[in-house]
Amino acid sequence: MGHADNPAGLAGQSRSLPRSADLVIIGGGIMGLWAAVMAERLGIDTLIVEAGRLGQGASGGLLGALMPHMPDKWNEKKQFQFDALLSLEDEIAKIEAATGIACGYRRSGRLIPLPKPHLREIALGHSADAEAHWQRDDRRFFWHVLDRPSDPSWVDPAFAEAGLVHDTLAARVSPRALISALAGFLKTASHARVVEGLAVERIDAASNRVLFHGGESLAFGSCMVAAGHRSFPLIEALGPSLPRRIGHPVKGQAALLKADIDPSLPVVFLGGLYIVPHEGGLVAVGSTSEDAFESETGTDARLDELLDRARALSPALKDAPVVERWAGLRPKAIGRDPMVGPHPDHRQVIALTGGFKVSFGLAHRLADAALSAVKGRDTGLPLSFSLENHLAAASR
């Protein structure tokens, strides 16, 4: 099939580039937008530059599933994600109040069918783990183990022979609506400006300048690299050659279906397949994870196979028409964890990328941590998230 349904990029958009900015953010996806919004709140003179248009890359996708890690083997990374997923609810409420744009957020929960008996035993152990760790003040979330689906049209009981898990922490958001709300906030900003259609060639850390294709350049006090998978070569060029790449793009394909479903239904997850209900009778299905691909934005038989699996798992989708097919490249850092923090040799250059599949749930907290680095403070993040840790992994 190999056709692309993603919106086309910008062509010849007019722009006005200042000579300098205290903070330059490269990339207008979910990471860069949250960073610009938070910089605006702090009163930092900020310019966010995007090669295409805001949210054009992986951030402009369809799924919006906000999934927690398993509650077992608790550590600081899982605690950070738990805290981020809780605080996102309030952050989105603030953005909605400021812009009047609904972001399609709902703590819908998640259903995980258990097709084999041994999986039920594991799930029961996770239930006790959630009781111990998924709590904050008077808020508690659960990993319930159920005997059967309450709605067999949403999850076919044939896939849940040993029952299913109902995780009450998981949520969902409309990726494009959240991008629109963050961009809308910046339209009325006093300290943060946006320039689209401007592609970065390289960062000259010696002179504190960003150089763009076409010969333009811009001076900065700090530079935050939030350009998704395109961040990796920009960061690698700041130091000596490494034996391994610090990250690479992973292609994901997804689809949007029109179905007569209740938007409050839980997300369904099974073996890498997500079925995510959204408002307006829309259901997102995804996604593939492809390390090798010929087209960045073309969809193909891999998506067809995913749709077949989704229709089998959820009978409600059997005759639901596909209204959009989508593909994009997500940034996967060498250690899989997000890559955030100052470059060890050029501390005025700060990474903010590598979220892969967890970007929408963590981006607001990661952006806050990156701004701490801009102010010369510790990010407060797990060590495995640091740029230095990723550089060290690539040097081995």
LINGI-V179873 format. One record per backbone hydrogen bond with DSSP energy under -1.0 kcal/mol. CO is the residue of the C=O (numbers start at 0). NH is the residue of the N-H. E is the energy in kcal/mol with one decimal. If there is no record, write none. Layout:
BEGIN
co->[CO:CO]
nh->[NH:NH]
e->[E:E]
END
This chain:
BEGIN
co->[2:18:20:21:22:23:24:25:27:28:29:30:31:32:33:34:35:36:37:38:39:44:45:46:47:48:49:51:52:56:57:63:65:74:75:76:77:78:79:80:81:82:83:86:87:88:89:90:91:92:93:94:95:102:105:105:108:109:110:111:113:115:116:117:118:119:120:121:122:123:124:125:126:127:128:129:132:133:135:138:141:143:145:150:150:152:155:156:159:162:163:164:165:166:169:170:171:173:174:175:176:177:178:179:180:181:182:185:190:192:194:198:201:202:203:207:208:209:210:210:211:215:217:218:221:222:223:224:226:227:230:231:232:234:235:245:247:249:250:251:252:253:254:255:255:256:258:261:266:267:269:272:273:274:275:280:281:282:283:284:285:289:299:299:300:301:302:303:304:305:306:307:308:309:312:313:314:316:320:323:325:327:329:330:331:332:334:338:340:345:347:348:349:350:352:354:357:358:361:362:363:364:365:366:367:368:369:370:371:372:381:382:384:385:386:387:388:389:390:393]
nh->[298:218:220:221:46:223:48:225:54:32:33:34:35:36:37:38:39:40:41:43:42:22:192:24:194:26:197:196:55:59:60:172:170:78:79:80:81:82:83:84:85:86:87:90:91:92:93:94:95:96:97:98:99:173:107:171:266:166:268:164:161:118:120:121:122:123:124:125:126:127:128:129:130:131:132:133:134:140:138:135:167:165:163:153:154:315:158:159:162:113:145:111:143:109:108:65:105:177:178:179:180:181:182:183:184:185:186:188:45:47:49:212:210:204:208:219:203:217:200:201:214:211:209:20:23:349:25:351:229:230:234:235:236:237:238:333:331:329:289:327:287:325:284:322:323:282:260:264:110:274:272:269:285:267:283:258:277:256:275:254:273:250:302:303:304:305:306:307:308:309:310:311:312:313:155:316:317:319:257:255:253:251:249:355:247:335:336:352:350:348:222:342:224:340:338:357:361:362:365:366:367:368:369:370:371:372:373:374:376:375:384:385:339:389:390:391:392:393:394:243]
e->[-2.7:-2.3:-1.2:-2.1:-2.6:-3.1:-2.8:-2.5:-2.1:-2.6:-1.8:-2.2:-2.3:-2.5:-2.5:-2.2:-2.3:-1.8:-1.4:-2.5:-1.1:-2.0:-2.3:-2.9:-2.6:-3.3:-2.4:-1.9:-1.9:-1.9:-1.2:-2.0:-1.9:-2.2:-2.3:-2.1:-2.4:-2.6:-2.3:-2.8:-1.8:-2.5:-2.0:-2.1:-2.9:-1.7:-2.1:-2.0:-2.8:-2.3:-2.1:-1.9:-2.9:-2.4:-1.9:-2.1:-2.4:-2.8:-2.7:-2.5:-2.6:-1.0:-1.2:-1.7:-2.4:-2.3:-1.5:-2.0:-1.8:-1.3:-1.6:-2.6:-1.8:-1.3:-2.1:-2.4:-1.8:-2.6:-3.0:-2.8:-2.4:-2.7:-1.8:-1.6:-1.9:-2.8:-2.2:-1.7:-1.8:-2.6:-3.4:-2.1:-2.1:-2.4:-2.1:-2.9:-2.2:-2.5:-2.4:-2.4:-2.2:-2.6:-2.6:-2.4:-2.2:-1.7:-1.2:-1.4:-2.6:-2.8:-2.4:-2.3:-2.7:-1.0:-2.0:-2.4:-3.0:-1.7:-3.0:-1.7:-1.8:-3.0:-2.9:-1.6:-2.4:-3.1:-3.1:-2.5:-1.6:-1.9:-2.4:-2.7:-1.8:-1.7:-1.5:-2.7:-2.4:-3.0:-2.5:-2.0:-1.0:-2.9:-2.9:-3.1:-1.4:-2.4:-1.7:-1.9:-3.3:-2.3:-1.7:-2.0:-1.9:-2.4:-2.9:-3.1:-3.3:-3.1:-3.2:-2.6:-3.9:-2.7:-1.1:-1.3:-2.4:-1.7:-2.4:-2.2:-2.0:-2.2:-2.5:-1.8:-2.4:-2.6:-2.9:-2.4:-1.8:-1.1:-2.3:-2.7:-2.7:-2.8:-2.4:-1.4:-2.4:-2.0:-1.0:-2.3:-3.1:-2.4:-2.9:-2.5:-3.1:-2.0:-3.2:-2.4:-1.3:-2.6:-2.5:-2.6:-1.5:-1.9:-2.5:-2.1:-1.4:-1.6:-1.6:-1.6:-3.0:-1.7:-2.1:-1.5:-2.8:-1.7:-2.7:-2.3:-2.0:-2.0:-1.1:-1.4]
END
